[in-house]
Amino acid sequence: MSNVQKFAQALATDAALLEAYNASPEKVMLEYGLTKEEVNLILSGDMSALKKQLGDQEMKSFVVIATPSEK
């Protein structure tokens, strides 16, 4: 399992991590251990590249969790 997959799963199960991520995504991802390239991939919003990294099921979860609707 890649670091990005582990991070996506952690966001789905750790409310404190999700709250911190929503406040400061790049900082939280780097502290979690993602590489700068992985952080840039996630922040880019490139769904095709993310799907390749995460796989179908994890991608669905990640999109829902990591891209909340704007208020």
N, C-alpha and C positions, 0 to 999 in steps of 0.2 A: 504494500500500500504506500502510495506516495505521500509526501508531507502535505501536499494540497488536499488529498483525500482525507488524511487524518484531521487537518484543520477544519474541513467542511463538516466532518462528523462531530468534532468538538463544538462547533458553533450550534449544531442541532441539539446538543445535550447539555451544554453548560451555559446557563442563563447569564452568569457574571461575565463570561468571555464574550457572549453576544452583546451585552450592554457596553462593554469596553470597546468592542469592535465598532459598534455604531457610533461611538464618540470619537474614535481615532483609529480607523481601519489600518493604515500603513504601520503605525506604531505597534499595534497588537499583533499583526502578522509577522513583523520582524522579531518581536519578543517571543513569539511562538516557535520561531526557528525557520520560517520560510526564507528562501533566498530572495534577493532583490528581484531576480527574474520572475520568480513565482508571484511575488507581490505585484509586480508590474503587469503580469498576465491577468491576475484577478482584477486589478484596478482598471485595466484596459476595457473590460466588458466584452472582450472578444469571445462570444459564446461558442463558436466553433472550436477555438483553441482550448477553452475551458472544458468542453465536452470530451475532447481527446484526452485531457489530463485526468478528468474525474470519472468518465464513464457515464452511461445514461442515468442510472438511478441516483448516484451521488450528485450529478449535475442538476437534476430536478430539485433535490433538497437544497442545494447550495443557492440556486437562483431565488427560491422563496425566502430563504433566511438572509442572504447577504444583500438583497436588493429590495428592502421594504419600500412600500409606496411613500411618496413624499407627502408631507403634511401641509 
